Amino acid sequence: MPLYQDSFRNNHSNGYSSGSQIEGMESFANSLEKLFFAEVTILNCTNLDAKTNLAIELNCNISLVEMLFHFNKGTWGNFKPGRTSFIKLLNNLVNESGSNVDIEECTFFLKDTAIIINKIYDNSIPEQLDTIIAEICKHYVHFSKGLSETPYEIYVPVFEEENNEENEILIQNIEADNNTQKDYFQYWGLYFESEDDAVIYDLKSSTIEHGDLFMLNH
């Protein structure tokens, strides 16, 4: 059964704007550019709870293999303990701005693929980004079909679809506060040039499958 492709696609018209700024945003963006060898665009909006949610786009002029190489060397992302890190930069932004800030979505545009990571609980992206990249390293051989094809889009995470007794469609764990760290490491969505529709990557079995899943979309 095919994936619902529209649920994989992001829609930046849902309240995000590049026109609004908070104190410390420029310094935050500049630091991200140095950290990830990237040109950074930050879209943001303030929700009803007065929380500023950021959608971050990082354009990196490297391929996925190059990114993983530099990540493993510790020269991309600087995730080593005690050194400048993504979560430390976000904490600095929160302190400088005096605002409640979180990352709603983080997208890495590489030469050969885009990695789209969505928030599944408060501070989930800055807390789990290093582990997510490490898992991409670990599973790269498997989801690239034995190094034969790199997906041009990788969605982290996607969720199972199921029906209840009334045959109504339910999306598991769709509310951010219902999710936990493990939900990042169950299913990812992949797009390949050789596939007509998106496919599912099952991290537990290290296999590519077809089925009905949805990407978290707040």
C-alpha positions in Angstrom: 0.0 0.0 0.0 1.3 3.4 -0.8 2.4 6.1 1.6 0.3 9.2 1.9 2.9 11.5 0.3 1.2 14.8 1.2 1.8 14.0 4.9 5.5 13.8 4.2 5.7 17.1 2.5 6.2 20.2 4.7 4.2 23.3 4.4 6.0 26.5 5.5 2.8 28.5 5.1 1.5 27.2 8.5 2.4 30.3 10.5 6.1 30.4 9.9 7.6 33.7 8.8 11.1 34.8 8.0 10.2 38.4 8.9 10.0 38.1 12.7 13.1 38.1 14.9 14.0 37.6 18.5 17.1 38.9 20.4 20.1 36.8 19.7 18.8 35.2 16.5 21.5 36.5 14.2 24.3 35.2 16.5 22.5 31.9 16.8 22.3 31.5 13.0 25.9 32.5 12.5 27.0 29.9 15.1 25.0 27.2 13.3 26.6 28.1 10.0 30.1 27.5 11.5 28.9 24.3 13.3 27.4 22.6 10.2 29.4 24.2 7.3 26.1 25.6 6.1 24.1 28.6 5.0 21.3 28.9 7.5 17.7 30.2 7.1 15.5 30.4 10.2 11.8 30.6 9.9 9.9 31.2 13.1 6.5 31.7 14.6 5.1 32.2 18.1 2.3 29.9 19.2 -0.6 30.4 21.6 1.6 29.4 24.6 4.0 32.3 23.7 6.6 29.8 22.7 8.7 30.7 19.7 9.0 27.7 17.4 11.9 27.7 14.8 12.0 25.9 11.5 15.7 25.8 10.5 17.0 25.1 7.0 20.8 24.4 6.7 22.2 24.3 3.1 25.4 22.3 3.3 27.6 22.1 0.2 28.6 18.5 0.9 27.1 15.1 0.1 25.6 12.7 2.6 28.7 10.5 2.6 30.9 13.6 3.2 28.7 14.7 6.1 28.8 11.3 7.7 32.6 11.3 7.3 33.1 14.6 9.0 30.5 13.7 11.7 32.5 10.6 12.5 35.7 12.7 12.7 34.0 15.1 15.0 34.5 18.0 12.7 30.8 18.4 11.6 28.3 19.4 14.3 30.9 19.4 17.1 28.8 17.0 19.2 31.6 16.0 21.5 30.9 16.6 25.2 32.2 19.9 26.6 32.4 21.5 23.1 30.1 23.9 21.4 26.9 22.0 20.5 23.5 22.5 19.0 21.7 22.3 22.3 24.2 24.7 24.0 23.6 27.2 21.2 19.8 26.9 21.7 20.2 27.4 25.5 22.3 30.5 24.8 19.5 31.8 22.5 16.9 31.2 25.2 19.0 33.0 27.8 19.8 36.0 25.5 16.3 36.4 24.2 14.4 35.7 27.4 12.0 33.7 25.2 10.7 30.2 25.3 12.3 28.8 22.1 12.2 25.4 20.6 13.0 23.8 17.3 9.9 22.6 15.4 11.7 21.3 12.3 15.3 21.1 11.2 16.2 20.4 7.5 19.6 19.7 6.2 19.9 20.3 2.4 22.9 18.3 1.2 24.2 17.9 -2.4 22.4 14.6 -2.9 19.6 14.5 -0.3 17.5 16.4 2.2 17.2 15.2 5.8 14.0 16.6 7.5 13.8 16.1 11.2 10.6 17.0 13.1 10.0 17.7 16.8 8.2 15.0 18.6 8.4 16.4 22.2 9.8 19.5 23.8 13.5 20.1 22.9 13.5 16.7 21.1 15.6 17.9 18.1 18.5 19.6 20.0 18.6 16.7 22.5 18.5 13.9 19.9 20.1 15.3 16.8 23.5 13.8 17.4 21.9 10.4 18.0 19.8 10.7 14.9 22.9 11.5 12.8 24.7 8.6 14.4 21.8 6.3 13.5 22.0 7.6 9.9 25.7 6.6 9.9 24.8 3.2 11.3 22.0 2.5 8.8 23.4 4.2 5.7 24.5 0.9 4.0 21.0 -0.6 4.6 18.7 2.4 3.6 21.0 3.2 0.5 20.2 -0.3 -0.8 23.7 -1.6 -0.3 25.3 1.7 -1.3 23.6 1.6 -4.7 21.2 4.5 -4.3 21.0 7.4 -1.9 17.4 8.6 -1.1 16.8 12.2 -2.2 14.7 12.9 0.9 14.8 11.3 4.4 12.0 12.1 6.9 12.6 11.5 10.6 10.4 10.2 12.0 7.2 8.7 10.4 4.5 7.0 12.3 2.3 3.9 11.8 -1.3 4.2 10.6 -3.9 1.9 12.2 -7.7 1.5 12.4 -9.8 1.3 15.6 -12.9 -0.9 16.1 -15.0 1.6 14.2 -12.5 1.4 11.3 -11.5 5.0 11.9 -8.0 5.9 10.9 -5.8 6.6 13.9 -2.3 8.0 13.8 -0.2 6.7 16.7 1.6 9.2 18.9 0.6 12.2 16.9 0.7 14.6 19.9 4.1 15.8 20.8 3.7 15.1 24.5 2.8 11.5 23.7 6.1 10.8 22.1 9.4 9.6 23.5 13.0 9.4 22.3 12.5 5.9 20.8 10.0 7.2 18.3 12.8 8.8 16.4 14.4 5.4 15.8 11.5 3.2 14.7 10.5 4.3 11.2 11.8 6.8 8.7 10.4 7.9 5.3 12.5 7.8 2.2 12.1 9.0 -1.3 14.1 7.4 -4.1 14.4 8.3 -7.8 13.8 4.6 -8.6 10.6 4.4 -6.6 7.2 5.8 -7.7 6.1 6.4 -4.1 7.8 7.0 -0.7 9.0 3.9 1.2 9.5 3.1 4.9 12.7 2.3 6.5 12.3 0.1 9.5 15.3 0.7 11.8 14.7 -2.3 14.0 14.9 -4.8 11.1 17.2 -2.6 8.9 14.8 -3.1 5.9 13.0 -1.0 3.4 9.2 -1.7 3.3 6.0 -0.3 1.8 3.0 0.6 3.9 0.9 3.4 5.3 2.8 5.8 7.6 2.5 9.5 8.4 5.1 12.1 9.2 4.4 14.0 12.4 2.8 17.3 11.4 1.7 19.8 14.1 
